[in-house]
């Protein structure tokens, strides 16, 4: 993730295929079918509703066919990276 680029948090979906499910996703069943859904930070340049994008996981494998269905908050890469690490400090601030 480039620290000085902007990223947007997006809800992504693709048709659910039995036996294929990415880690960190959930399946949403609707009248128009079943969809594999996830929320991810993607580059602001491609975070347009309706765009179909491919995502790279931590091992470098590509996952294709994700459609942007919602786009929310916009942040610089350095702020996204810091927020991803926030959970590591939760215990320190929540213990009484």
N, C-alpha and C positions, 0 to 999 in steps of 0.2 A: 504494500500500500504506500503510495507516494504521499509524503507528509504535507506537501504544499498544494496538492490537488484537492478538489472538493468531491465529497461523496454524499449520497442520499440514501437514507434507510428506506427499503422497499419491500413490499409483499410480492412474492413471486409464486407462480403456480405452473404446473404442467399436468397433463392427463396422467392419472394413476395407472400403472401397469402392475398387475399382481406379480410379486416376486422381485420387483425393482423398487427399492425405497432408499433414499439417501439418509444418512445419519443426520439427526437434527431437524427432520421434517415431520409433518403430521398430515394425515389424510382427511380431506374435507369431502363429505358426501352431500351432493346437491341434486336437484331435479335434473339438471343438465349433465350429470355424470359425477365421477369421483376424481378429485384432483389432489396431487401431492403439493403441499404448501410449505413455504419457508419465508423467513424475514432475514434480509441481509443488507449490508452496506455495499452499494455498487457505485461505480464512477458516475458523477453527475452528468457526464456527456451522454451516457446510454440509459440513464434512469428516466425514460419517457414512457408513460402509460401506453401499453400495447406493444412495445418493443419485445422481441424475443432475443434472449441473451444466453450465453453459455458461461458457466461458473467453474472456477478452478478450486479444488479442495486443497487441504494442507499438504497432501502427498504429491500434488502436481497433476492429478487426474482431472479431465474435463467432464462436466456434466452439462448436457445440452437440452434445449427445448424449454427453458424457463421464460415465461411471459410476465412482464411487469404489469401488475394489476392495481397497485397503489404505490404512490411515492410520497414520502413524508419529509422529515427534517433534513436539512442540508448542513454539513459540517466539513471543516478541513480535516485532512487525513490524520494530522497529529492529535486532534481532539478525539477522533474515532478510536485510534490506538489507545489513548489514555482511558477512554470509557470501557474498552474491552477488558482492561486490567482492573477495573474498579472492584469487581467481586472479591479480589484477593484481600482487600482492606475492610470488607464488610464486618467480619467477625470482630476486628479490633474496635470498631466504633459502636458495635451493638452489644458487646458484653457489659454487664453491669457490675 
